[in-house]
Amino acid sequence: MKKEDSKPIIEKMPREPGVYIMKDASDSIIYIGKAADIRKRVSSYFKDTGDDIKTKILARNISDIDFIVTDNEMEALILENSLIKKHKPRFNIRLKDGKKYPYISVTFTEDYPRIIYTRKADRPGNRYFGPYTDARAARDIISMINSIFRLKTCGRPVPLKKGERPCINFQMGRCSGPCAGEIGKDEYRLLVDNAVRFLEGNIAPVLENLNAMMKNYSEKMRYEDALRIRNTIFDIQKLTATQKVHFQAGLDQDFIGASIFSGEAILVLFEFRSGILLNRKIFIYDNVNYSMPSDIIRSFIIDNHLKGESPPKIVIRQKFDDRKAVESLLTEKSGRRVKISTPHTIDEKGIIRLIQKNIDLLASERLDREKLDERMGGMMELGRLLELDGPVEIMECFDISNIQGRHAVASMVRSVMGLPEKSSYRRYRIRGYDNSNDPGMIHEAVARRIQHLVNENIAFPDVMVIDGGRGQLARAIEAANNFNAPVRIISIAKKFEEIYVDDTRAPHRLPRSSPALKIIQSLRDEAHRFALAYHKKLRDKNMTSSILDDIRGVGPKTKKILMAHFKSVDSIKKACIEELSAVKGINQRTASGIHAYFHEYPGE
């Protein structure tokens, strides 16, 4: 939408708090936002000034704008959050693949609630913690909580049917045994409530309640129950005592940082309760190409803290514009003041730095995982292309480098699971050809490699790749057939990046995005680099030797000194006697001889 087209729409908008809904030409919702003044906020999208890429791209896609007026900005925040979840506009940030991440669920809909692992947070009446991006961490927390509080983990009815025995967890002392009548409903519910407080990070009230329960059992001479509660207290104290990250202020605080990498945002939350770091939570967002880290943090705080309880202080790495409105919303919901601020003290700045370090490590891990997934996908794809039983794991690639047949060399590079194995690289000086004959040279290099594998009883690779077309592939296959070698040989022709899997059939043209093609190209490029480096080394050595070796008084040592100083024969030719003799290790007589060779007898 152009600026002049937006004016009639904007003029009809109220100067009231509310939500604006932007649509494209197909009437699809593309962005939802909230504002204290709808008209003022919407008009800002069509200003000539500013260089916000997201705003410019969004404005170009807008065809119509609707709005919903609310009584205040806090109501607008809540409505904005619910509408974004419902419509999932493409320009709004969203939690990536939220459905696949696990939650910890407290099943309050059951008479004897359990703490379980689930990927669906859709049962009204139950309490959910999460989502957790690390499934193992979620399972470990559940196991720890159930172990400490000895909660029911099975789905068996309470009480048990006549003749039915309690499960193995009760027999091993891991369950308080509500199914066996060992604990009443009210007492069991106290344990569940303490477990929930523990999950929330409220350790002190949990210990107070457990100490009261232990004292009550002792007074009633229920010493076994008192001992069980005492052990629970010891487990909690041991767990919190081993916590390695403390915050000296001893407050309940959340620390939040976010960064954007390759179209994804990574947000890390550190939850401090009573000064102890109880949880590190990781959230991945997509749809963030035109967003800032502050946008991610704002979206997270509204979504996460509206669902759960907010601590009195939230420390964030980057500020966002309507921070005061979000503070007011959280304050009203919590019944106490909630402050959102950037770090000020040394401790706060240190924790934010630690969060950023975590984010950087997570980004690196995700990138490595993506590269591994792409490599594995490429090896599987190549296996299917060659009709093998499984993925291609070990590959070798050959390339030739020469100038009109002179200084001809071949290279062989090897990769295992898509990664170079440089210790296995080999290079060959071609012996059988002194003119340009790439297919023949490939035949020689492949034959020598296969001979070595046979002689040394080394396992053959899954595939050998030849840099070249049908002719080079045919000679390579011929060399392998001479040994009855159990290896598949293919080639890649550079002009159209075609893959020949058989010298008698038409080549394959894989899509440029094909992981298999990328693996072959990478291996071919590495073989080319390795061959070229060896060829250049031999060529330079031969050129240097052919000229300097003819100069009387210049031996290997002097030649090495000259090349180290002047870098090339041309520079040595251009040097005067004074420049030559100034080089350490070159005396006046040798310098004069070198100069005379190049200048007094140029025809020799």
PyMOL commands that set and color helices and strands:
alter all, ss='L'
color gray80, all
select helices_A, chain A and resi 3-11+38-46+53-61+73-87+98-100+135-149+168-171+178-180+185-200+203-219+223-241+293-307+323-334+346-385+422-424+438-455+470-482+515-548+556-566+569-574+577-581+588-599
alter helices_A, ss='H'
color red, helices_A
select strands_A, chain A and resi 18-23+29-35+64-69+94-95+103-106+115-118+127-129+253-261+264-273+276-286+313-316+339-341+394-403+406-416+419-420+426-429+463-467+488-493+498-500
alter strands_A, ss='S'
color yellow, strands_A
deselect
rebuild
show_as cartoon
